[in-house]
């Protein structure tokens, strides 16, 4: 299945917490009701749980990926995947034109569809 190649770093977590010590942590079972990064209860829970202050929180987002045909060209399909914005940025900045599937990821459906049908 195509998504094997394109899973986010923390595949089960809907949110990714970045702390000021430069680490990222999956946000699961935090014991808080809100993932609003301005919430003082959330900030206190993160400080207590991870031992560092909150830097930012990322929510998983939808992106669009083009599977390839036997000639290594988009096969006309557009698949929806979910990644964290930082994972998407890392893939796009990697600049690995010889490594499939990293350059066939788009952040909007219309761009992905235009390229898939090109």
MARDO-403838 format. One record per atom (N, C-alpha, C): atom name; residue number from 1; residue in one letter; y, z, x. Coordinates in steps of 0.001 Angstrom, whole numbers. Layout:
N
<CA,NUM,A,<Y,Z,X>>
...
This chain:
118
<N,1,X,<-1181,0,838>>
<CA,1,X,<0,0,0>>
<C,1,X,<1239,0,880>>
<N,2,X,<2258,-666,454>>
<CA,2,X,<3451,-862,1262>>
<C,2,X,<4189,427,1571>>
<N,3,X,<4162,1401,692>>
<CA,3,X,<4937,2607,908>>
<C,3,X,<4405,3459,2058>>
<N,4,X,<3218,3175,2536>>
<CA,4,X,<2684,3910,3675>>
<C,4,X,<3644,3780,4856>>
<N,5,X,<4268,2634,5016>>
<CA,5,X,<5169,2397,6135>>
<C,5,X,<6525,3066,5966>>
<N,6,X,<6924,3319,4727>>
<CA,6,X,<8310,3660,4459>>
<C,6,X,<8490,4993,3773>>
<N,7,X,<7732,5974,4141>>
<CA,7,X,<7904,7275,3522>>
<C,7,X,<8935,8077,4286>>
<N,8,X,<9685,8865,3550>>
<CA,8,X,<10689,9709,4178>>
<C,8,X,<10017,10774,5039>>
<N,9,X,<10786,11395,5876>>
<CA,9,X,<10268,12377,6812>>
<C,9,X,<9542,13514,6094>>
<N,10,X,<10099,14001,5009>>
<CA,10,X,<9500,15096,4246>>
<C,10,X,<9167,14541,2869>>
<N,11,X,<7968,14005,2711>>
<CA,11,X,<7662,13172,1563>>
<C,11,X,<7618,13914,237>>
<N,12,X,<7324,15195,214>>
<CA,12,X,<7196,15906,-1056>>
<C,12,X,<8502,16547,-1509>>
<N,13,X,<9475,16626,-651>>
<CA,13,X,<10706,17350,-961>>
<C,13,X,<11726,16444,-1643>>
<N,14,X,<12335,16908,-2735>>
<CA,14,X,<13395,16115,-3358>>
<C,14,X,<14722,16228,-2616>>
<N,15,X,<14883,17281,-1829>>
<CA,15,X,<16113,17505,-1058>>
<C,15,X,<15743,17813,383>>
<N,16,X,<16668,17507,1277>>
<CA,16,X,<16505,17812,2691>>
<C,16,X,<17716,18627,3123>>
<N,17,X,<17464,19797,3688>>
<CA,17,X,<18517,20706,4118>>
<C,17,X,<18731,20548,5621>>
<N,18,X,<19976,20320,6005>>
<CA,18,X,<20340,20257,7418>>
<C,18,X,<21106,21523,7747>>
<N,19,X,<20677,22211,8805>>
<CA,19,X,<21343,23444,9215>>
<C,19,X,<22190,23180,10460>>
<N,20,X,<23091,24103,10743>>
<CA,20,X,<24038,23918,11847>>
<C,20,X,<23370,23958,13217>>
<N,21,X,<22110,24369,13278>>
<CA,21,X,<21398,24338,14557>>
<C,21,X,<20799,22960,14838>>
<N,22,X,<21098,21980,13964>>
<CA,22,X,<20652,20611,14188>>
<C,22,X,<19278,20284,13635>>
<N,23,X,<18688,21189,12886>>
<CA,23,X,<17354,20961,12333>>
<C,23,X,<17441,20542,10871>>
<N,24,X,<16377,19879,10407>>
<CA,24,X,<16284,19538,8990>>
<C,24,X,<15045,20216,8411>>
<N,25,X,<15153,20604,7147>>
<CA,25,X,<14082,21345,6484>>
<C,25,X,<13890,20807,5075>>
<N,26,X,<12635,20664,4632>>
<CA,26,X,<12428,20260,3236>>
<C,26,X,<12858,21392,2311>>
<N,27,X,<13517,21048,1221>>
<CA,27,X,<14002,22059,274>>
<C,27,X,<12995,22197,-860>>
<N,28,X,<12025,23048,-660>>
<CA,28,X,<11029,23331,-1680>>
<C,28,X,<10876,24832,-1791>>
<N,29,X,<10718,25304,-3007>>
<CA,29,X,<10462,26727,-3260>>
<C,29,X,<11510,27623,-2608>>
<N,30,X,<12779,27247,-2751>>
<CA,30,X,<13852,28042,-2156>>
<C,30,X,<14200,29267,-2997>>
<N,31,X,<13768,29297,-4240>>
<CA,31,X,<14055,30441,-5092>>
<C,31,X,<15480,30463,-5620>>
<N,32,X,<16147,29320,-5623>>
<CA,32,X,<17492,29220,-6183>>
<C,32,X,<17476,28161,-7278>>
<N,33,X,<18418,28295,-8214>>
<CA,33,X,<18460,27369,-9340>>
<C,33,X,<19275,26116,-9046>>
<N,34,X,<20178,26188,-8097>>
<CA,34,X,<21097,25084,-7839>>
<C,34,X,<20950,24603,-6398>>
<N,35,X,<21043,23290,-6215>>
<CA,35,X,<21072,22731,-4863>>
<C,35,X,<22489,22246,-4549>>
<N,36,X,<23475,22848,-5200>>
<CA,36,X,<24878,22554,-4931>>
<C,36,X,<25237,23209,-3599>>
<N,37,X,<25613,22409,-2626>>
<CA,37,X,<25840,22963,-1285>>
<C,37,X,<27059,23868,-1194>>
<N,38,X,<27841,23963,-2270>>
<CA,38,X,<28966,24908,-2298>>
<C,38,X,<28568,26248,-2923>>
<N,39,X,<27336,26356,-3408>>
<CA,39,X,<26851,27573,-4064>>
<C,39,X,<26636,28673,-3023>>
<N,40,X,<27336,29812,-3143>>
<CA,40,X,<27181,30892,-2159>>
<C,40,X,<25772,31486,-2142>>
<N,41,X,<25092,31499,-3286>>
<CA,41,X,<23713,32005,-3309>>
<C,41,X,<22780,31094,-2521>>
<N,42,X,<22978,29803,-2640>>
<CA,42,X,<22164,28860,-1878>>
<C,42,X,<22432,29005,-384>>
<N,43,X,<23707,29120,-15>>
<CA,43,X,<24049,29285,1398>>
<C,43,X,<23414,30545,1978>>
<N,44,X,<23433,31626,1207>>
<CA,44,X,<22829,32880,1670>>
<C,44,X,<21317,32746,1787>>
<N,45,X,<20690,32066,830>>
<CA,45,X,<19238,31876,874>>
<C,45,X,<18832,31033,2077>>
<N,46,X,<19606,30012,2382>>
<CA,46,X,<19308,29162,3542>>
<C,46,X,<19485,29942,4837>>
<N,47,X,<20547,30707,4929>>
<CA,47,X,<20778,31523,6134>>
<C,47,X,<19636,32524,6329>>
<N,48,X,<19191,33154,5240>>
<CA,48,X,<18105,34136,5336>>
<C,48,X,<16773,33465,5650>>
<N,49,X,<16525,32320,5048>>
<CA,49,X,<15222,31664,5198>>
<C,49,X,<15085,30934,6535>>
<N,50,X,<16141,30218,6947>>
<CA,50,X,<16046,29391,8149>>
<C,50,X,<16763,29990,9355>>
<N,51,X,<17543,31043,9159>>
<CA,51,X,<18226,31697,10269>>
<C,51,X,<19420,30931,10802>>
<N,52,X,<19904,29982,10056>>
<CA,52,X,<21075,29211,10467>>
<C,52,X,<21866,28825,9226>>
<N,53,X,<23140,28549,9419>>
<CA,53,X,<23997,28209,8298>>
<C,53,X,<23780,26770,7847>>
<N,54,X,<24097,26521,6582>>
<CA,54,X,<23968,25204,5974>>
<C,54,X,<25006,24250,6542>>
<N,55,X,<24560,23060,6909>>
<CA,55,X,<25461,21989,7317>>
<C,55,X,<25674,21030,6145>>
<N,56,X,<24551,20499,5593>>
<CA,56,X,<24634,19600,4442>>
<C,56,X,<23267,19512,3767>>
<N,57,X,<23282,18979,2550>>
<CA,57,X,<22051,18752,1789>>
<C,57,X,<22013,17286,1395>>
<N,58,X,<20866,16649,1584>>
<CA,58,X,<20687,15269,1155>>
<C,58,X,<19665,15219,29>>
<N,59,X,<19955,14406,-971>>
<CA,59,X,<19025,14191,-2072>>
<C,59,X,<18349,12841,-1869>>
<N,60,X,<17070,12800,-2160>>
<CA,60,X,<16308,11554,-2057>>
<C,60,X,<16963,10502,-2958>>
<N,61,X,<17074,9264,-2441>>
<CA,61,X,<17690,8176,-3192>>
<C,61,X,<16770,6968,-3240>>
<N,62,X,<17068,6080,-4160>>
<CA,62,X,<16270,4860,-4307>>
<C,62,X,<16823,3769,-3395>>
<N,63,X,<15897,3077,-2737>>
<CA,63,X,<16207,1916,-1923>>
<C,63,X,<15223,829,-2297>>
<N,64,X,<15439,-363,-1763>>
<CA,64,X,<14624,-1511,-2151>>
<C,64,X,<14087,-2183,-899>>
<N,65,X,<12809,-2484,-933>>
<CA,65,X,<12091,-3003,219>>
<C,65,X,<11425,-4311,-155>>
<N,66,X,<11386,-5258,776>>
<CA,66,X,<10777,-6561,540>>
<C,66,X,<9466,-6680,1298>>
<N,67,X,<8327,-6752,599>>
<CA,67,X,<7068,-7021,1283>>
<C,67,X,<7041,-8480,1755>>
<N,68,X,<6265,-8746,2781>>
<CA,68,X,<6212,-10080,3374>>
<C,68,X,<4939,-10817,2995>>
<N,69,X,<5009,-12146,3067>>
<CA,69,X,<3830,-12988,2831>>
<C,69,X,<3119,-13233,4159>>
<N,70,X,<2144,-14105,4160>>
<CA,70,X,<1352,-14360,5377>>
<C,70,X,<2156,-15076,6465>>
<N,71,X,<3333,-15588,6121>>
<CA,71,X,<4196,-16233,7109>>
<C,71,X,<5327,-15310,7570>>
<N,72,X,<5195,-14027,7262>>
<CA,72,X,<6195,-13014,7618>>
<C,72,X,<7572,-13291,7019>>
<N,73,X,<7582,-13809,5821>>
<CA,73,X,<8798,-14014,5058>>
<C,73,X,<8692,-13214,3767>>
<N,74,X,<9794,-12782,3183>>
<CA,74,X,<9719,-12044,1909>>
<C,74,X,<8925,-12848,879>>
<N,75,X,<8020,-12158,189>>
<CA,75,X,<7129,-12848,-754>>
<C,75,X,<7728,-12996,-2154>>
<N,76,X,<8990,-12651,-2338>>
<CA,76,X,<9644,-12793,-3629>>
<C,76,X,<9655,-11523,-4456>>
<N,77,X,<8914,-10504,-4039>>
<CA,77,X,<8885,-9228,-4756>>
<C,77,X,<9900,-8258,-4160>>
<N,78,X,<10354,-7347,-4991>>
<CA,78,X,<11230,-6267,-4543>>
<C,78,X,<10569,-4970,-4980>>
<N,79,X,<10298,-4084,-4040>>
<CA,79,X,<9669,-2799,-4355>>
<C,79,X,<10691,-1682,-4205>>
<N,80,X,<10663,-760,-5146>>
<CA,80,X,<11554,396,-5110>>
<C,80,X,<10877,1503,-4309>>
<N,81,X,<11614,2083,-3369>>
<CA,81,X,<11115,3200,-2569>>
<C,81,X,<12157,4309,-2604>>
<N,82,X,<11764,5484,-2189>>
<CA,82,X,<12704,6602,-2117>>
<C,82,X,<12739,7135,-695>>
<N,83,X,<13949,7267,-179>>
<CA,83,X,<14176,7800,1154>>
<C,83,X,<15379,8728,1113>>
<N,84,X,<15492,9563,2111>>
<CA,84,X,<16720,10326,2286>>
<C,84,X,<17744,9416,2961>>
<N,85,X,<19015,9566,2660>>
<CA,85,X,<20023,8715,3291>>
<C,85,X,<19965,8720,4821>>
<N,86,X,<19654,9851,5412>>
<CA,86,X,<19568,9895,6883>>
<C,86,X,<18386,9076,7390>>
<N,87,X,<17265,9064,6649>>
<CA,87,X,<16122,8232,7036>>
<C,87,X,<16477,6749,6932>>
<N,88,X,<17178,6386,5850>>
<CA,88,X,<17617,5000,5674>>
<C,88,X,<18540,4584,6816>>
<N,89,X,<19490,5431,7161>>
<CA,89,X,<20427,5121,8244>>
<C,89,X,<19678,4975,9575>>
<N,90,X,<18708,5833,9812>>
<CA,90,X,<17921,5745,11045>>
<C,90,X,<17167,4423,11114>>
<N,91,X,<16569,4013,10006>>
<CA,91,X,<15842,2745,9980>>
<C,91,X,<16779,1564,10195>>
<N,92,X,<17943,1588,9545>>
<CA,92,X,<18878,476,9675>>
<C,92,X,<19512,426,11064>>
<N,93,X,<19702,1564,11698>>
<CA,93,X,<20313,1605,13028>>
<C,93,X,<19314,1324,14140>>
<N,94,X,<18024,1348,13828>>
<CA,94,X,<16993,1177,14847>>
<C,94,X,<17058,-203,15490>>
<N,95,X,<17512,-1189,14740>>
<CA,95,X,<17646,-2559,15249>>
<C,95,X,<16370,-3016,15945>>
<N,96,X,<15292,-2986,15184>>
<CA,96,X,<14005,-3432,15707>>
<C,96,X,<13606,-4727,15000>>
<N,97,X,<14228,-5850,15332>>
<CA,97,X,<13963,-7085,14606>>
<C,97,X,<12529,-7565,14726>>
<N,98,X,<11808,-7082,15715>>
<CA,98,X,<10419,-7494,15866>>
<C,98,X,<9438,-6522,15222>>
<N,99,X,<9911,-5502,14561>>
<CA,99,X,<9043,-4482,13973>>
<C,99,X,<9142,-4509,12452>>
<N,100,X,<8099,-4937,11804>>
<CA,100,X,<8029,-4916,10347>>
<C,100,X,<7751,-3492,9921>>
<N,101,X,<8292,-2978,8878>>
<CA,101,X,<9096,-3558,7798>>
<C,101,X,<10546,-3133,7849>>
<N,102,X,<11015,-2628,8950>>
<CA,102,X,<12266,-1888,8984>>
<C,102,X,<13511,-2682,8615>>
<N,103,X,<13534,-3964,8851>>
<CA,103,X,<14767,-4691,8556>>
<C,103,X,<14811,-5244,7142>>
<N,104,X,<13776,-5024,6335>>
<CA,104,X,<13747,-5531,4962>>
<C,104,X,<14012,-4428,3952>>
<N,105,X,<14910,-3517,4258>>
<CA,105,X,<15281,-2427,3348>>
<C,105,X,<16740,-2622,2938>>
<N,106,X,<16993,-2510,1644>>
<CA,106,X,<18340,-2701,1120>>
<C,106,X,<18725,-1501,272>>
<N,107,X,<20026,-1226,205>>
<CA,107,X,<20470,-93,-601>>
<C,107,X,<20862,-487,-2020>>
<N,108,X,<20904,-1788,-2307>>
<CA,108,X,<21155,-2181,-3691>>
<C,108,X,<20188,-3300,-4093>>
<N,109,X,<19818,-3282,-5358>>
<CA,109,X,<18799,-4191,-5873>>
<C,109,X,<19241,-5653,-5794>>
<N,110,X,<20486,-5943,-6095>>
<CA,110,X,<20924,-7335,-6129>>
<C,110,X,<20849,-7987,-4736>>
<N,111,X,<21192,-7264,-3699>>
<CA,111,X,<21068,-7800,-2338>>
<C,111,X,<19612,-8037,-1975>>
<N,112,X,<18754,-7109,-2356>>
<CA,112,X,<17330,-7264,-2075>>
<C,112,X,<16767,-8467,-2830>>
<N,113,X,<17147,-8617,-4089>>
<CA,113,X,<16652,-9744,-4887>>
<C,113,X,<17159,-11072,-4346>>
<N,114,X,<18430,-11122,-3949>>
<CA,114,X,<18973,-12354,-3358>>
<C,114,X,<18181,-12753,-2122>>
<N,115,X,<17889,-11797,-1261>>
<CA,115,X,<17132,-12114,-36>>
<C,115,X,<15679,-12442,-341>>
<N,116,X,<15100,-11770,-1327>>
<CA,116,X,<13692,-12031,-1672>>
<C,116,X,<13509,-13444,-2199>>
<N,117,X,<14522,-13974,-2866>>
<CA,117,X,<14407,-15316,-3451>>
<C,117,X,<15023,-16391,-2577>>
<N,118,X,<15492,-16026,-1409>>
<CA,118,X,<16129,-16978,-493>>
<C,118,X,<15100,-17895,126>>
